């Protein structure tokens, strides 16, 4: 799929992650020259797990602790979910590369995550973040945390 152009708007540059029926790619906006992350998901997978309704709902949310969904494109078999580009590393990558982190940093990150979860769970209706794991938490170069 590397090099594939999606809806004449985005070109897939490289695979970031592979997880069964959903892959994550780094992409370039053709007209904007801006980097994005694109989750490529089987429609049957998204509908079966009821993820698509969460995706559409999350597009309406603006919070600095959440990686924003910028676009959703579909074809006959696939959804392409376009996210803002998350600079930095996932918690998995941080741990793999740097090992154990300072207690001070971990406490601050836990607070940031808790505030973001409190915000989205407090929406009406709430968005329940049901897959909190190190792959879905990005540490930005600024030290901020973003959930995807």
TAVENTA-V577932 format. One record per residue. N is the residue number from 1. SS is DSSP state (H for helix, E for strand, C for the rest). OMEGA is omega in radians with two decimals (999 if undefined). BURIAL is 1 if it has 9 or more other C-alpha atoms within 8 Angstrom, else 0. Layout:
BEGIN
N,SS,OMEGA,BURIAL  N,SS,OMEGA,BURIAL
END
This chain:
BEGIN
1,C,3.11,0  2,C,-3.11,0  3,C,-3.12,0  4,C,3.09,0  5,E,-3.10,1  6,E,3.05,0  7,C,3.14,0  8,C,-3.08,0  9,C,-3.03,1  10,E,3.05,1  11,E,3.13,1  12,E,-3.07,1  13,E,3.13,1  14,E,3.12,0  15,E,3.08,1  16,E,-3.05,0  17,E,3.08,0  18,E,3.14,0  19,E,3.09,0  20,C,-3.03,0  21,C,3.09,0  22,E,-3.12,1  23,E,3.13,1  24,E,-3.10,1  25,E,2.89,1  26,E,-3.10,1  27,E,3.11,1  28,E,3.04,1  29,E,-3.04,1  30,C,-3.11,1  31,C,-3.05,0  32,C,-3.05,0  33,C,-3.13,0  34,C,3.13,0  35,E,3.11,1  36,E,2.92,1  37,E,3.13,1  38,E,3.06,1  39,E,3.12,1  40,E,-3.03,1  41,E,3.00,1  42,E,3.12,1  43,H,-3.12,1  44,H,3.11,0  45,H,-3.09,1  46,H,-3.11,1  47,H,-3.14,1  48,H,-3.11,0  49,C,-3.14,0  50,C,3.13,0  51,H,-3.02,1  52,H,3.12,0  53,H,3.08,0  54,H,3.14,1  55,H,-3.13,1  56,H,3.12,0  57,H,-3.11,1  58,H,3.11,1  59,C,-3.10,1  60,C,-3.02,0  61,C,3.07,0  62,C,-3.13,0  63,C,-3.08,0  64,C,3.14,0  65,C,-3.11,1  66,E,3.03,1  67,C,-3.03,1  68,C,2.98,1  69,E,-3.04,1  70,E,-3.04,1  71,E,3.00,0  72,E,-3.12,1  73,E,3.11,1  74,E,2.93,0  75,C,-3.03,0  76,C,-3.03,0  77,C,-2.90,0  78,E,2.91,1  79,E,3.03,1  80,E,-3.11,1  81,E,-3.04,1  82,E,-3.13,1  83,E,2.93,1  84,E,-3.14,1  85,C,3.12,1  86,C,3.06,1  87,C,3.12,0  88,C,-3.00,0  89,E,2.98,1  90,E,3.08,1  91,H,3.07,1  92,H,-3.11,1  93,H,3.12,0  94,H,-3.12,1  95,H,3.13,1  96,H,-3.05,0  97,H,-3.00,0  98,H,3.12,0  99,C,-3.09,0  100,C,-3.12,0  101,C,-3.11,0  102,C,3.12,0  103,H,3.14,0  104,H,3.14,0  105,H,-3.10,0  106,H,3.11,1  107,H,3.12,0  108,H,3.13,0  109,H,3.13,1  110,H,3.09,0  111,H,-3.14,0  112,H,3.13,1  113,H,-3.13,1  114,H,3.12,0  115,H,3.13,0  116,H,3.11,1  117,H,3.10,1  118,H,3.14,0  119,H,-3.06,0  120,H,3.11,1  121,H,3.14,1  122,C,3.09,1  123,C,3.11,0  124,C,-0.08,0  125,C,-3.10,0  126,C,2.94,0  127,C,-3.12,1  128,C,3.11,0  129,C,-2.96,0  130,C,-3.08,0  131,C,3.14,0  132,C,3.11,0  133,C,-3.05,0  134,H,3.10,0  135,H,-3.05,0  136,H,3.11,1  137,E,-3.13,1  138,E,3.02,1  139,E,-3.12,1  140,C,3.09,1  141,C,3.12,0  142,C,-3.07,0  143,C,3.11,0  144,C,3.10,1  145,E,3.03,1  146,E,3.08,1  147,E,3.08,1  148,C,999,0
END
